[in-house]
């Protein structure tokens, strides 16, 4: 696959993530390919996470997470959103952070149990 095709594929996922977050009311922008920092820039400083997006057939999850961690500042949590052709995006996040999300869900009374 050509470099330009790889970048276009990656940009497509970044734009999907950006659009999904914009629809939820977050003020974000998709960074230009090659620009330093997380793939999704939080303009409103309201997202609790730093997002690394990978649109690839074979993900190197540890390398992707290391990249996200290197961009995580000010107490933000590093996450990786990834997908491959024909599949919906998935997310990888630290277990401790997931537990805090579950606890908040339980405390809010929205749990389904």
N, C-alpha and C positions, 0 to 999 in steps of 0.2 A: 504494500500500500504506500502511495506517495505521501511525503510529509504534509503536503497541503491537504490531502484527503483526510489524514489522521487529525489534523488541526480542525478541519471542518466538522468531523465527527465529534470531537471533544467539545467544540463550540456549541453544537446542537444540544448536548446534555446540559452544559452550563446555562444556556438560554432557557431550557425547560425548568431547571431549578430556580433560576431568577424569576421567571414568570409565575411559578407556583408560589414563591415567597411574596411576590408583589400582590398576588391575588389574596393573600392572607393579611395584607396591610403592612408588610415590612418594607422599609426603604432600602433597597439593595440595587446593585448593578453587577453585571457580569464583567470581570476583568478581561482585558485584551490578552490574547494568547501571548505568552512570553513575558507579560508584565509580572513583576514580583508581588508576592502576597497571596492570600487565599483566592480561590477562583471566583468566589462571590464576595463582593465588598459590601459591608453593612454600613450604609450611609447614615442611618439613624441611631446606630450603636444600641440596638434593641435585641438583636439576635444573640442568644447565649452560646452559639457555636461558630466555629470557623470551618468552612466547607471546602473540601478538595473534591473535585468532580473528575471521574475517570470513565470514559466511554471506550471500552476495550473488550476484546474477546477473551483475553487472559489477564486477569488482574494480579498485580503483585501487591497484595493488601498491606503487608508490613511496610513496604517502601512508600506506598500512598499515605499510610497513616503517619509515618515519619515526616513526610512532607507537610501534612496538615498540622502536626504537632509543632513543627518549626515555625509555622505561621500563626499559631495560637498565642495571643497576648492578652493581658488584662483579665485573666481568669476565664477566658473563653475556652470551650471544650472543642477539641479537634474531632471532626467527623469526616468520613469519606462516603460520598454518594457515587455509586458505580452502576453501570449497566452494560449489556452487550446487545447485539442486534436481535430484534424480535422479543426482547424481554423487558419487563418493567424495571425501573431503577430500584436499587436496594441501598441500605445505609449501614455503615459500620460505625459504632460509637462505643466509648468505654463502658464497661459493665457497671461501674460505680455511678456513672451519669444515668444510665438506664434505670438503675434502682431508684434514683431520686425522682425520675419521671413517674415510675410506678407508685412511689409513695405519695406524690402530689395528686395523682389520679385517684388513689384510695381516699385521701383526705378530702378531696373535693366532692365526694359522694357520687361520682360518675362511674364508679366501677360496676361491672355487669354481674357481679356475683351476688 
